[in-house]
Amino acid sequence: MSLGQSLQQRQLQRLSPQQIQLMKLLQIPSAQIEQRVKEELEENPALEMNLDLLDADSNISSDEIKDELLSTNADEEEAVPVDEYEMSNEELNEYNYDDDTDVADYKTRDDYYPELDDDKVIPIKAELSLHEILLDQLSMLALPEDEYKVAEQIIGSLDDDGYLRRAMQSIADDLAFKQSMWVEEKLIESVLVKIQGFDPAGIAARNLQECLLLQLKRKLSEDNVSPFCKTAIMVIEKHFEEFTRKHYDKIQKSLHLEDADMKEVMHQILILNPKPGAEVSESHQAEMYIIPDFTILINGGKLEITLNSRNAPPLMVSEDYRQMLTEYERGKKQDKAQKEAVFFIKQKIDAAKWFIEMIQQRQQTLLLTMKAILAHQEAFFLSGDTTQLRPMILKDIAEKTGLDVSTVSRVANSKYAQTEFGTYLLKYFFSESLMTDSGEEVSTKEVKAILQELIQSEDKHKPLSDDELTEGLQEKGYNIARRTVAKYRELLNIPVARLRKEF
């Protein structure tokens, strides 16, 4: 095998530091942009809030946006995202420093701007957790020390739905390994029974059947208990499989129940909570807030866009730092310490200007994208009717705005718009197209909306099968296959006909 040299010419597209910064800022929703700005203010003393504008209304109207982004940014948007970038000679020689002077850190590194954690959640309002509520109830019982530790272990083993998914032996092994406690399974089961008496009813059940039985048996002690409660217990104890499969006719025949009685028995079961722990978590543990990035209003039959003021923080370069730089540059002689000071000040001022520019470009990109979506989906924003949504993919908006598809995707996947008909993730307005019998191109969301209407209006005693739903859609002009109907039904989280049947 011989070694040789060859000359190859390759064309590579690199992202500039500004582009990398913009892409990361675009991912951040309004709920987090304030924190990102705060971090930059703490990191860079040359960046300040403009106090004169701080109290003013900084909402940006769509009329204030330019028809296209800055020309210097338009060409950059076509670059293919990569994990690294190269600096031009002009950028490296922007300041006339000595050859042995290091290039500013912010020009060669991106340490100040870590990758946005896509799993990072919007701030939540914290209250008591499910485990804390159960531990409070446990503290009211006068239990021996060994039983108390077993109870703590059981409560700590519950999942978010309030179920105990672990076997008694596994809990015994945990106690032996972590606390050097050797307990028998019988003791664990006796403690579990006591915990199952806590609120909410059905807590610490090992499966759905036990969860429902715990709730029904607790009802027996109530003063106004239904006479059908005991029969409901019999259904869950002896006919649970038929119940889960909605084979109500078999249950009714086996228990010799009239139609009216069977309906009352089913009602006693269906009002139970299959996830008692989840209800506590939702009401006590956390409440998530969605802060819309855009507000869409109808004014005189016309649509108006407003960008949330959080996206437009009033930032400015520190006047103190500007004056310091001027004073240093006026000095006739500069020693090494002064040169380093000038370098540091220029670095911080340039970083501040850069961040302000990125925030402004973020605002422009958000409004440019939303304006294009608004123009494409105008009928929906005026009516709120899902069937008015037109087919729209990321490429459509990218072509209208001149932005890269990846840029549009970043905006659509993390931003919310508040309309007069509700608050939507921008991704909601995107969908593929489907051809009708008349040759008209419609959105798949329109088809899903029609499908949902058919199911909502069906006879719940005889729900429509997928074949019948397909026929219903075809009668309305939507040429769609049965397997596609089944796919859309599953995407809508709608079960098959047998499981939709009501007695």
ABEGO torsion letter per residue (X at the ends): XBBBBBBBBBBBBBBBAAAAAAAAAAABBAAAAAAAAAAAAAABAABBBBAAAAABBABBBAAABBABBBAAAAAAAABBBBABBBBBAAAAAABBBBAABBBBAAAABAAABBBBBAABBBBBBBBBBAAAAAAAAAAABBBBAAAAAAAAAAAAABBAAGBBABBAAAAAAAAAAAAGBBBBAAAAAAAAAAAAABOBBGBGBABAAAAAAAAAAAAAABAABBAAAAAAAAAAAAAAAAAAAGBAAAAAAAAGBBAAAAAAAAAAAAABBABAAAAAAAAAABBBBBBBABBBBBBGGBBBBBBBAAABBBBBBBAAAAAAAAAAAABABBBAAAAAAAAAAAAAAAAAAAAAAAAAAAAAAAAAAAAAAAAAAAAAAAAGBAAABBBBBAAAAAAAAGBBAAAAAAAAAABBBBBAAEBBBAAAABBBBBBBAAGBBBBAAAAAAAAAAAAAABBAABBBBAAAAAAAAAAAGBBBBAAAAAAAAAAAGBBBAAAABBX
